[in-house]
């Protein structure tokens, strides 16, 4: 993770954006009012999807069940598309 000032970010914004996208390296931009973190859009989308899954009781239970199965057997039985999308 890189930390820079607001002034440095403003002076090099196009390069900074390209670097964050290319390297998947978070950049903390620090100013007098506090700090923000710049991350690639794809990383932000992944974070949002994870939060949605963790906030959905059915999805969370499926994740926990899969983890328990993996710990118990060392593997998880996959499901067919028909099993997953039976209600669609």
N, C-alpha and C positions, 0 to 999 in steps of 0.2 A: 504494500500500500504506500502510495506516495502522498506527501502533504505539501501543499503550496499555498501561497497567499492569494488573495483576490486579485491583487495587482499583477502577479505572475500569470494567473489564469487569464485575465483580460488581455494581457500582452501576447499570449500564445494560444488563444482559444482554438483556432482551427487545428493546430498541431496537437494540442491537449486532447481534443475530442478524438482525433484519429488514433492517438496513442492508446486511449482508454478502450476504443473499439478493437484495435488490433491486438493489444496485449491482455485484454480482460483484467486489467489491473485497476482496482479502485483508486480514485484520487480524492483526497480530502482537500477541500478549498476552505481556508480559514480566513475570516474577516473579524472586524471589531464586534459584530453582532453575534458571532458564533461560527459554526462550521456546517458545511454540506458535503455530501459524498456524491461523486460522479461515478456512475457505473454504466456499462453498456446496456442498451435497451433490452437485449435478449436476456441478460441477467435479471433485470427488473421484472420482465415478464415471468421468468421462472420463479422468482420470489413471490410474486402475486399468485401464481398458480399453486404453489406450495401452501400459502396462507389459506387459499380457498379450500384446498383439500383438508387441511387441518381443522378448518371451521365447519366442515360438513360431517355430521356424526356418522353417516353411513360410510363415507370415504375413509374417515379416520379409523373406524372399526376394521375396515378391510385392510388398511395398512398395518394395524396392530396384529390382526390375525395372520397376515403374511409374515410379519417379523417373528411371531411365535412359532409358526410352522418352520421357518428357516432355521431358527435356533434349535428346534426339536429334531429336525431331520437333515439339516444341511442343505435342503432344497425346498422349492415351492412348486407345487403342481400348478401348471399353467391352465388357463381356461380357453376354450375355443371361442371364436367370435360369436357363435350362436349362444353360448352360455352368457357371455358378457352383454350382448345386445338382444336378449330374448324378448324384451318389452318394446323394442323399436319397430 
